[in-house]
Amino acid sequence: MLNYNVNKSMLFLDDKTVMKRLGLFLLTILVNLSVFAQNDNPQRMDFSPEEYWKNLQEAVTKDAQLTDSEVEAFFPLLKEMMGEQRKNNSKSMEILRSVNQGTTEAEYGTKVKQLLELDVQNRQIEENYYKKFHTVLSWEKVFRVRGALWRFNREALNRYRPHHRGQGPRPHNP
């Protein structure tokens, strides 16, 4: 049998020492929480809609091989389309935020139908604007624009998605 020599004064700490250790422990937790709460992604903090629009224009112009005259005619239409879709997306967010603990099954059903209707409306807006795009671009370029928009938005999202848990955003390779 092992015989441990334990100093009894170590087991029974006085109140002052316990309070100091507890305070130090709490302070350590608060400092760690504040560090983790800070946004360590400077790209995300510097995001601006103007910069996003400028980068989108550059990427689409390059990928779809648009001429200067096509750029002047096309991008105002794209901006209009995105504005109309943004209104529906805002309505969708309102619906998503409107649920609470007391939401009934029937109310959920209604909300799902409303969201689906907004999705259909966005597709209808997109279809109408693609026809307008064809008034200033060939169908080939409209097709290329669609692919360029998809790639740009996928890459923009991936820039802010961590590639490994806790290791920050994916590196951006322009």
N, C-alpha and C positions, 0 to 999 in steps of 0.2 A: 504494500500500500504506500502511495506517495504521500509525503508530508509537505504541505505547502506552508511556507511562512508568509502570512499575509499581515501586513500592517493594518490594524483595525482603523487607524485614522484615515486610511485611503478609502475605506468603504463608506464611512460616515463623514461626508463633506459638510462643512458648515454652509449656512444659507447664502452667505456672501459669495462664496466660491461657485456654488451652483448657479446663482443668478448671473455671475460674470460669464460662465461657460455657456449658459443658455443665451445670453445677449450676444456673445461672439458667434454662436451657431446661427442665430436668427439674422445677424448682420451679414454673415457669409451667404446665407440663402438669398437675402434681398439683393446683394451685389450680383450674384449669379443670375438671378431672374432679370435684373435690369440689363445685364449684358446680353442675355438671350433674347430679350424683347426688342433690342435695337435692330434695325434693319441693316444687315451687313451686305446688302446688294446696292451699291451706288448707282448702277444702271437704272434700277427700278425707281429710286428716289429722284433721279433726274429726268424721268419720263415726261414728255410733253406731247400733247396732241399735234402741235405744229411740226415737231421733229418726226413724229410717227408718219404724218401725211407726206412730209418731204421725202423720207426714206421709202415710203410706199411708192410714191411717184417715180423715184429713181429706179427702184427694182422693177416695177411694171414696165416702165419705158425701155429698160435694157432687155428684160426677158422677152417682152412681146415685140421688140424691135420697132417701136413706134417712131414716126417722123415728128418733127417739130409741129407741123400743122395738125397731125393726129393728136398729139399731146394737148394742144390748145383746145381742140374740140371735144376730146374724150373725157379729160379729168373733171371738168365741171359737171358732166352727166354722172360720173362715178360718185362725186361728192353728194349730188342730189339723192342718188339711190341709197347711199350709206346713211344719209340723214333720215330718210323715210324709214329705213329698216331700224335705225336707232330708236325711233319713237316706239315701234313695236317691241323692241328688246327692253325698253324701259317699262312698258306695260307688263311684259313677262316677269320682270324682276319684282314689280309690285305684287303680282299674283303669287310668286314664290315666297315673298316676305309676309304675305297676308295670313298664312296658316299659323295656327297656335295649338295648344293642347286641347282646346275644345272643338277643333274642326271635326265635323262628322264625315262619314264615308261618302255621303251624297255630296257634300261640299267639295271633298277631294275630287270626286268624279267631275263636278262642274269645272273646277280649276284645271284639271287635266284637259278637258275639252276646250277651255279658253286658250290654254297654252298651245294646243295643237292648231287651233284656228289662227293664232298669231303666226305660227310657223308657216302655215299655208299662205297667209297674207304676205309674209316675207318672200316666199318663193314666187308669188304672183308679181310682187314688186320687181324682183330680180328678172323674171321673164319679160316683163314690160320694158325694163331698162336695157336688157340685152338686145331687144329689137331696136331701141333707140341707139345703142352702141353701134349697131350695124348700119345706121345712117351715116356714121363718120368713119367706121372701120370695116374692113373685109371680115367675113365670117372666120377666116383663118386667124386674123388678129384678135377677134373677139374670143376665140378659143384659147389663144396664147395668153390673153389678158386673164382669163379665168384661171388658168394654170399658174400664172405668175402671182395672182392674188392668193391663191391657196398656199403656194410655197412660202410667200412672204409672211402670211399670218401664222403658218406652222412654225417657221423659224423664229418669229417674234415671240411666240409662246414658249418655245424651247429655250430661248435665252433666259427666261425667268424660272424655268423648271429645274430643280436640282437634279444633277445626273447621278448622284449618290446621296443617300440620306445624310444630312449634316455637312455636306461638302460644298454648299453654295451653288450658284447658277452654272449652267453649262457654259463652256467657253464659247465666245462668239468669233466666228471666222468670216469676216465680210468678204 
